[in-house]
Amino acid sequence: MSQLVIDIGPYIDTNKQLRSAIEGLTDEQLRWKESADKWSVTEVLSHLTDHNIVVSFRIREIISGSTVQLPAFGQDAWVSSAKANEGAAVDILDAFQALLTYNSLLLRRLSPQDWEKTGVNFKGQTLALTDVVQSFTAHVQVHLAQIERIKQARQAAI
C-alpha cells in the first residue's frame, strides 16, 4: 500500500488569504455589486463557506466508504436565498475558519489509505479524497481572483 501524504496547509491557509484580500474594505465596499446578477465580495465569501460545508460532507461520505453520490449544490440559489449580502464578512469568515479547523482535525487523523478512498460526484466522476481537498483549495484561488476583479470594478465605477 502506498504511503500517500497530503499537505493540508494550503487548505488551512485559504482563510488567511481571504482575510488578506478583504483587509481594509468597508461594509459598503464588501456589499457593492457591479450589477444585480453579479456577486459582491460578501456573497463570494458566503459561497465559499457554503462550498466548504458541502466539502465537509463530501469528506465524510468518502472516508466512511459510502456509495451515495457526492452532493452538488445550487450556488446562486444558496447565496440569494440566504440573503448573503446582508451578512457580515467577518462573521462569514469566522464560520469558514471554524469549518477549516474542524475538517483539519479530521484530515490530520487520516491514514494514507483513507486519502486514497473515492466517491462519485454528481457528474459521475470518481474522485479521491485528495481531489476533493485540493480542488476546493484551487476553487478558493479562483474566487480570490474574482474578489480582486470586484474590487477593481468598484474602483473603476467611482
Buried (B, 14 or more C-beta within 10 A) or exposed (E): EEEBEBEBEBBBEBBEBBBEBBEEBEEEBBBBBBEEEBBBBBBBBBBBBBBBBBBBBBBEBBBEEEEEEBEEBEBEEBBEEBEBBEBEBEEBBEBBBEBBEEBBEEBEEBEEEBBBBBBBBEEEEEBBBBBBBBEBBEBBEEBBEBBEEBBEBBEEEE
